[in-house]
Structure formats: C-alpha cells, structure tokens
Amino acid sequence: MDKKLIIRYILLILGVTIMSLGIALSLKSTLGTPPISCIPAVLAVAFPWTVGEFTIIFNALLVIFQMVLLRKITLSQIAQMLVCILFGYMIDFNLVLIDFINPTNYIIQWILLIISCLVLAFGLVIEVKSDITMLPGDGAVVAIGEVLNKDWGKVKPFFDVTVVSIGVILALVFIGHLEGVREGTIFSAITVGFIIQFYNNIFGEKIDNYLEE
C-alpha cells in the first residue's frame, strides 16, 4: 500500500479520535454540545443508552438518508458508516478517560467548553486533510447540496439549525428542560468554523503539500 495512503488513514483515525475528545469535553462542560452531537446528547439523558451508542445510531441514519436522497450507495457512504462507529465508541471511551473532570462553576464550564471547541476544530482539520471520507453529518450536507444544487456553505447553517431545533424539541419532550443543547451549542456552531480557518492558516497547507508531494 502507498505510504501516503497509509498516512491518510492514520490522519483519519487520529482526527476522528481527537474530535471525539472534543465532544466528550463539551459534554463535561454541561453547557451543550456542538450541533451534530446535540441529538445523541439529549437522547442519552432521556434513555438508558450512552452518547456514543446514540451517536452511532444517529449517524447511521444520516448515511441512510444520503442513500435515499441520492438514490445510490457509494463507497464513501460505507466508509462514513465505519467512521461513525469509531466516532461513537471513542466518545464513550473519552468520557471514561476524563471522568475526573467536573467543573464546579459557570466560568470553569465555559473554559472547558472553549477548550472543547479548540480540540474539536483541530480534529476536524486533521480528519478533512486525510481526504478519505467525511463524517455522516457533513456527508448529509453535501448530499442535500447536490440535490438542491447549492454550495456546502449555504446548506450547512440550515442543517445545523434543523438539528439543533430537533434537539431542543426532544429535550423539552423527554427531559422537560434544556440539557445537551444549550448556549454552548450556539457558541460551538459559531466559533468552530473560525478556529478551523485559524488552524488551516497555521498548518493546513503544510499537511496538503506533504500529502501531495
């Protein structure tokens, strides 16, 4: 197997693992998770399954959504299914790993949330640079954009708003109050993209140049 291809797979696994740590940190902050994880976070509070298990189910449904919407099954979709399994189990693993972290006040909660955004964005950059596949959430956005003939950047905000809205409704129906989706969810949705741009300016191009040599 080509050396660069092996490196790409390593970057994919590393990126997903780092992203899962970012999600776990946001869960420990209790201020709300990023949009893509708010539905699993809410359901994990309401039902006796873990966030990771609901993450796998939710992302698998997003892959199926892509297949139905595009009326085809692709290798990328199958790869997304495998990635979401790794993503889900690594979220649960990282939650165990950082179980000792318990913020004691609102300021520390926000510090933890900001750290989670920095970690999540770092993992996203690494995962994207692998250029192997993408997480089902991004795959769903790409599929919707393809059908509607819209750019990814125009579809993504509406997708996030829809997911967060569903998370809010589920929280109010099954829990009775907002949990898993809160002010931190909005903060993550706004800031992670800017942090990704910052990371790309620092080392993103260097990774691209190395992999394309």
Buried (B, 14 or more C-beta within 10 A) or exposed (E): EEEEEEBBEEBBBBBBBBBBBBBBBBBBBBBBBBBBBBBBBBBBBBEEEBBBBBBBBBBBBBBBBBBEEBEEEBEBBEBBBEBBBBBBBBBBBBBEEBEEEEBEEEEEBBEBBBBBBBBBBBBBBBBBBBBBBBBBBBBBBBBBBBEEEBEEEEBBEEBBEEBBEBBBEBBBEEBEEBBBBBEBBBBBBEBBBEBBEEBBEEEBEEBEEEBEE
